Amino acid sequence: MRTYHIQPLDEKLRPTIQEKIDNLNKPKGSLGRLESLAMQICLIQQTLTPSLSHPCHLLLGGDHGIEKEGVSVSPREVTWQQMINFTKGGGGVNMFCRQHHFDLRIVDMGVDYDLSAYPQIINHKIARGTKNFLYEPAMTEADYRESLAVGEHLVDECYQQGCHILSIGEMGIANTSPSSIWMHLFSQIPLENCIGAGAGLNSQGVRHKYEVLSKALDNYQTHTLHPTAESAIRYFGGFEMVTAIGAMLRAAELHLIILVDGFIMTACALAAYQLYPDCKDYMIFTHCGDESGHKRMLDVLEANPLLHLGLRLGEGTGALCAFPIVDSAVRMMNEMNNFDNANITRYF
């Protein structure tokens, strides 16, 4: 794995940013969370006049070998069916990208279907799904490195087109299973508290999922001599998930704003944080979803999500829904007048 050069935010500009925020024509602190968001964005971009130019959304698709163990209520063919649906503009992610003018890039990282007939889908297929991590690692070392590299490449393409803000979504039946295991391994929260219903499992299904994942963890711990964050990411992760990690790390390296979506993308953010803790400085956690464990995982990251709308669709839809709030924070910095220019007496 290559070394990422991710720097903590340079704080030298903070007093100047705070002075500008405090002198906008409003009572001090009266725009609440917008003010802290504006501070974070200004520090990321090292400017008093931030920009959200050319927002991009990466929609990454991949199938999971663990799906064969009945850990999801949805069959794996839903992955490729939805990927095709996205090319027709019919998904939730399409609607929100249109609404907020995001450049949507649909990427096949490992869907168990031939999608070559759909030129709108960028083909980076590594294999037709990962291996079943109940019995063996989900991917090889080479697969892992390739997935990270694709994430970097996708971000570089966005950056070269002027992108300052990136959101990432996923499409992969059963990807709550590796997310739950990563959450357990990286937070030490009991596995049972990390597992939820996914796309709609009943209580019996959730229990079965717990038993499968517990056995998979036992096998990993038995056969892994020196467990590391990297070994856990590779052993359990999906191609689309590791690609998301690579994208997050590269985006942080380039000082892009990263909008983090729901349970799966928060698990990817948690994994990226294990590798490079400073990457979290560049992340805005957009919402707390209804998947069991999501709030706990956000708490581990000390993240304060912008929204709580009961979302659990995935695809990056929660991140896209939160974009107008981020946009408002930036507009506050660029469009609000200050007391001196407005000839208003300071009233704080």
C-alpha positions as CSV (number, residue, x, y, z in Angstrom):
1,M,0.0,0.0,0.0
2,R,1.4,3.4,-1.0
3,T,1.8,6.1,1.6
4,Y,-0.8,8.8,1.7
5,H,0.4,12.3,2.6
6,I,-2.6,13.5,4.6
7,Q,-2.0,16.6,6.7
8,P,-4.0,17.7,9.7
9,L,-5.8,20.9,9.1
10,D,-3.6,24.0,9.3
11,E,-5.1,26.0,12.2
12,K,-3.2,29.2,11.6
13,L,-6.1,30.8,9.7
14,R,-8.7,29.9,12.4
15,P,-8.7,33.3,14.2
16,T,-9.1,35.2,11.0
17,I,-11.9,32.9,9.8
18,Q,-13.6,33.2,13.2
19,E,-13.3,37.0,13.0
20,K,-15.0,37.0,9.7
21,I,-17.8,34.7,10.9
22,D,-18.4,36.8,14.1
23,N,-18.5,40.1,12.1
24,L,-21.2,38.9,9.6
25,N,-24.4,40.9,10.3
26,K,-26.0,38.6,12.8
27,P,-25.7,37.9,16.5
28,K,-22.5,36.0,17.3
29,G,-23.1,32.2,17.0
30,S,-26.7,32.7,15.8
31,L,-26.2,30.5,12.7
32,G,-25.2,27.6,14.9
33,R,-24.0,24.6,13.0
34,L,-23.6,26.5,9.8
35,E,-20.8,28.5,11.5
36,S,-18.8,25.4,12.6
37,L,-19.3,23.9,9.1
38,A,-18.0,27.1,7.5
39,M,-15.0,27.0,9.8
40,Q,-14.2,23.4,8.8
41,I,-14.6,24.1,5.1
42,C,-12.5,27.2,5.2
43,L,-9.7,25.3,7.1
44,I,-9.9,22.5,4.5
45,Q,-9.5,24.9,1.6
46,Q,-7.3,27.4,3.6
47,T,-9.4,30.4,2.4
48,L,-12.0,32.9,3.7
49,T,-14.0,32.5,0.5
50,P,-14.6,28.8,0.1
51,S,-16.0,27.1,-3.0
52,L,-18.1,24.0,-3.7
53,S,-17.3,23.9,-7.4
54,H,-18.0,20.8,-9.6
55,P,-19.5,18.5,-6.9
56,C,-19.0,14.8,-7.8
57,H,-20.7,11.7,-6.6
58,L,-19.1,8.3,-7.0
59,L,-21.6,5.4,-7.0
60,L,-19.6,2.2,-6.5
61,G,-21.1,-1.3,-7.2
62,G,-19.9,-4.7,-6.0
63,D,-21.2,-8.0,-4.9
64,H,-20.2,-10.0,-1.8
65,G,-19.5,-13.7,-1.4
66,I,-21.0,-13.7,2.1
67,E,-24.4,-13.0,0.5
68,K,-24.6,-16.8,-0.2
69,E,-25.0,-17.4,3.5
70,G,-28.4,-15.7,3.7
71,V,-27.3,-12.6,5.6
72,S,-29.5,-10.3,3.5
73,V,-33.2,-10.4,2.7
74,S,-32.4,-9.2,-0.9
75,P,-30.8,-11.5,-3.5
76,R,-27.6,-10.5,-5.2
77,E,-29.2,-9.9,-8.6
78,V,-30.7,-6.7,-7.1
79,T,-27.1,-5.2,-7.3
80,W,-26.9,-5.5,-11.1
81,Q,-30.6,-4.6,-11.6
82,Q,-30.1,-1.4,-9.6
83,M,-26.9,-0.6,-11.4
84,I,-28.8,-0.7,-14.7
85,N,-31.6,1.3,-13.2
86,F,-29.1,4.0,-12.3
87,T,-28.1,4.3,-16.0
88,K,-31.7,5.1,-16.8
89,G,-31.9,7.8,-14.2
90,G,-34.4,6.0,-12.1
91,G,-32.7,5.6,-8.7
92,G,-32.9,7.8,-5.6
93,V,-29.2,8.7,-6.2
94,N,-30.1,10.0,-9.7
95,M,-32.9,12.2,-8.4
96,F,-30.7,13.8,-5.7
97,C,-27.8,14.3,-8.1
98,R,-30.0,16.0,-10.6
99,Q,-31.5,18.2,-7.8
100,H,-28.2,19.3,-6.4
101,H,-26.2,19.3,-9.7
102,F,-23.7,16.6,-8.8
103,D,-21.7,14.9,-11.5
104,L,-22.7,11.2,-11.0
105,R,-20.2,8.5,-11.9
106,I,-21.5,5.0,-11.8
107,V,-18.6,2.5,-11.3
108,D,-18.7,-1.3,-11.5
109,M,-16.0,-2.6,-9.1
110,G,-17.2,-6.1,-8.8
111,V,-20.8,-6.7,-9.8
112,D,-21.7,-10.4,-10.5
113,Y,-23.1,-9.6,-13.9
114,D,-21.8,-8.5,-17.3
115,L,-22.6,-4.7,-17.5
116,S,-20.4,-4.1,-20.6
117,A,-23.5,-3.2,-22.6
118,Y,-24.0,-0.1,-20.5
119,P,-21.4,2.5,-21.5
120,Q,-22.7,4.8,-18.7
121,I,-21.2,2.4,-16.2
122,I,-17.4,2.9,-15.7
123,N,-15.8,-0.6,-15.8
124,H,-13.3,-1.3,-13.1
125,K,-14.5,-4.8,-12.4
126,I,-12.0,-6.7,-10.3
127,A,-14.0,-9.9,-10.1
128,R,-17.7,-10.9,-10.1
129,G,-18.0,-10.4,-6.4
130,T,-15.7,-11.0,-3.5
131,K,-15.0,-14.5,-2.1
132,N,-17.0,-15.7,0.9
133,F,-15.3,-14.5,4.0
134,L,-16.9,-17.1,6.1
135,Y,-14.3,-19.5,4.6
136,E,-11.5,-17.3,3.2
137,P,-10.4,-13.7,2.7
138,A,-12.8,-11.7,0.6
139,M,-10.0,-10.5,-1.6
140,T,-6.4,-11.0,-2.3
141,E,-3.6,-8.5,-1.5
142,A,-3.6,-7.6,-5.2
143,D,-7.3,-7.1,-5.3
144,Y,-7.1,-4.8,-2.2
145,R,-4.4,-2.7,-3.7
146,E,-6.2,-2.4,-7.0
147,S,-9.4,-1.3,-5.3
148,L,-7.6,1.4,-3.4
149,A,-5.9,2.6,-6.6
150,V,-9.2,2.8,-8.5
151,G,-10.6,5.0,-5.7
152,E,-7.6,7.3,-6.1
153,H,-7.9,7.4,-9.8
154,L,-11.6,8.3,-9.7
155,V,-10.9,11.1,-7.3
156,D,-8.0,12.4,-9.5
157,E,-10.4,12.5,-12.4
158,C,-12.9,14.6,-10.4
159,Y,-10.2,16.9,-9.1
160,Q,-8.8,17.5,-12.6
161,Q,-12.2,18.8,-13.6
162,G,-12.3,21.3,-10.7
163,C,-14.1,19.2,-8.0
164,H,-13.9,20.7,-4.5
165,I,-16.5,18.4,-2.8
166,L,-17.0,14.7,-3.1
167,S,-19.7,12.3,-2.0
168,I,-19.6,8.5,-2.3
169,G,-22.3,5.9,-2.4
170,E,-22.5,2.2,-2.8
171,M,-24.6,-0.5,-4.3
172,G,-23.9,-4.0,-3.0
173,I,-26.3,-6.5,-1.5
174,A,-25.0,-7.8,1.9
175,N,-22.5,-5.0,2.4
176,T,-23.9,-4.3,5.9
177,S,-22.2,-7.5,6.9
178,P,-18.6,-6.4,6.4
179,S,-19.5,-3.0,7.7
180,S,-20.7,-4.6,11.0
181,I,-17.5,-6.6,11.4
182,W,-15.3,-3.5,10.7
183,M,-17.4,-1.6,13.3
184,H,-16.8,-4.4,15.8
185,L,-13.1,-4.7,15.2
186,F,-12.3,-1.0,15.0
187,S,-14.5,0.1,18.0
188,Q,-14.5,-3.0,20.3
189,I,-18.3,-2.7,20.5
190,P,-19.8,-6.2,20.9
191,L,-20.6,-7.7,17.5
192,E,-24.3,-8.2,18.5
193,N,-24.6,-4.4,18.9
194,C,-23.1,-3.8,15.4
195,I,-25.6,-5.9,13.5
196,G,-28.9,-4.7,12.1
197,A,-31.6,-5.6,9.7
198,G,-29.9,-4.3,6.6
199,A,-32.4,-4.2,3.8
200,G,-35.2,-5.7,6.0
201,L,-34.2,-8.9,7.9
202,N,-36.6,-10.0,10.6
203,S,-35.4,-10.9,14.2
204,Q,-34.7,-14.5,13.1
205,G,-32.7,-13.3,10.1
206,V,-30.7,-10.9,12.3
207,R,-29.9,-13.8,14.6
208,H,-28.7,-15.9,11.7
209,K,-26.6,-13.0,10.4
210,Y,-25.0,-12.7,13.9
211,E,-24.2,-16.4,13.9
212,V,-22.6,-16.3,10.5
213,L,-20.5,-13.2,11.2
214,S,-19.4,-14.6,14.6
215,K,-18.1,-17.7,12.9
216,A,-16.4,-15.7,10.2
217,L,-14.7,-13.6,12.9
218,D,-13.5,-16.7,14.7
219,N,-12.0,-18.0,11.5
220,Y,-10.3,-14.7,10.8
221,Q,-8.8,-14.5,14.3
222,T,-7.7,-18.2,14.1
223,H,-5.9,-17.9,10.8
224,T,-4.5,-14.4,11.0
225,L,-1.2,-14.4,12.9
226,H,-0.8,-10.6,13.1
227,P,-4.2,-8.9,12.7
228,T,-4.0,-5.3,11.5
229,A,-6.5,-2.7,10.2
230,E,-5.3,-3.5,6.7
231,S,-5.8,-7.3,7.2
232,A,-9.3,-6.8,8.5
233,I,-10.2,-4.4,5.7
234,R,-8.9,-6.9,3.1
235,Y,-10.4,-10.0,4.7
236,F,-14.0,-8.7,5.0
237,G,-14.4,-5.8,2.7
238,G,-16.1,-5.5,-0.6
239,F,-14.4,-4.1,-3.7
240,E,-16.7,-1.1,-3.7
241,M,-16.0,-0.5,0.0
242,V,-12.2,-0.6,-0.3
243,T,-12.5,1.7,-3.4
244,A,-14.4,4.1,-1.2
245,I,-11.6,4.0,1.3
246,G,-9.0,4.8,-1.4
247,A,-11.2,7.6,-2.6
248,M,-11.5,9.1,0.9
249,L,-7.8,8.9,1.5
250,R,-7.0,10.5,-1.9
251,A,-9.6,13.2,-1.4
252,A,-8.2,14.1,2.0
253,E,-4.7,14.2,0.5
254,L,-6.0,16.7,-2.1
255,H,-7.9,18.8,0.5
256,L,-11.3,18.0,-0.9
257,I,-14.5,18.1,1.3
258,I,-15.8,14.5,1.8
259,L,-19.5,14.0,2.4
260,V,-19.9,10.8,4.4
261,D,-23.2,8.9,3.9
262,G,-24.8,6.2,6.0
263,F,-23.9,3.0,7.8
264,I,-21.7,1.5,5.0
265,M,-19.9,4.7,4.1
266,T,-19.4,5.5,7.8
267,A,-17.8,2.1,8.2
268,C,-15.5,2.9,5.3
269,A,-14.7,6.2,7.0
270,L,-13.9,4.4,10.2
271,A,-11.6,2.0,8.3
272,A,-9.9,4.9,6.6
273,Y,-9.5,6.6,10.0
274,Q,-7.7,3.4,11.3
275,L,-5.1,3.9,8.5
276,Y,-4.8,7.7,8.5
277,P,-6.6,9.4,11.5
278,D,-6.1,12.9,10.0
279,C,-8.4,12.0,7.1
280,K,-11.4,12.6,9.4
281,D,-10.6,16.4,9.4
282,Y,-11.8,16.5,5.8
283,M,-15.1,14.6,6.4
284,I,-18.6,15.9,7.0
285,F,-20.8,13.3,8.5
286,T,-24.1,14.0,6.8
287,H,-26.8,12.0,8.6
288,C,-27.5,9.3,11.1
289,G,-29.5,6.5,9.5
290,D,-31.9,3.9,10.9
291,E,-29.5,1.0,10.5
292,S,-28.7,-0.5,13.9
293,G,-25.3,0.6,15.0
294,H,-24.9,3.7,12.9
295,K,-25.3,6.1,15.8
296,R,-22.8,4.0,17.8
297,M,-20.3,4.2,15.0
298,L,-20.7,7.9,14.6
299,D,-20.2,8.2,18.4
300,V,-16.9,6.3,18.1
301,L,-15.8,8.8,15.5
302,E,-17.0,11.7,17.6
303,A,-19.0,12.8,14.6
304,N,-22.0,15.1,14.8
305,P,-24.3,14.3,11.8
306,L,-26.2,17.0,10.1
307,L,-29.5,15.1,9.6
308,H,-31.6,12.4,11.1
309,L,-34.3,11.6,8.6
310,G,-34.6,7.8,9.1
311,L,-32.7,7.1,5.9
312,R,-31.3,3.7,5.1
313,L,-31.3,3.5,1.3
314,G,-27.6,3.8,0.8
315,E,-26.3,4.9,-2.7
316,G,-25.0,8.1,-1.0
317,T,-28.5,9.6,-0.9
318,G,-28.1,10.9,2.7
319,A,-25.0,12.7,1.8
320,L,-26.7,14.3,-1.2
321,C,-29.7,15.3,0.9
322,A,-27.4,17.2,3.3
323,F,-25.6,19.1,0.5
324,P,-27.9,22.2,0.7
325,I,-26.8,22.7,4.4
326,V,-23.2,22.6,3.4
327,D,-24.0,25.0,0.6
328,S,-25.7,27.4,3.0
329,A,-22.6,27.4,5.2
330,V,-20.4,28.4,2.2
331,R,-23.0,31.0,1.0
332,M,-22.9,32.5,4.5
333,M,-19.2,33.1,4.1
334,N,-19.4,34.5,0.6
335,E,-22.7,36.4,0.4
336,M,-23.6,37.7,3.9
337,N,-22.7,41.3,4.6
338,N,-20.7,42.4,7.6
339,F,-21.6,45.0,10.2
340,D,-19.3,47.7,8.8
341,N,-20.4,47.4,5.1
342,A,-24.1,47.2,6.1
343,N,-23.8,50.2,8.5
344,I,-25.4,48.2,11.2
345,T,-24.5,48.6,14.9
346,R,-23.0,45.4,16.3
347,Y,-25.6,43.8,18.5
348,F,-23.8,41.1,20.4
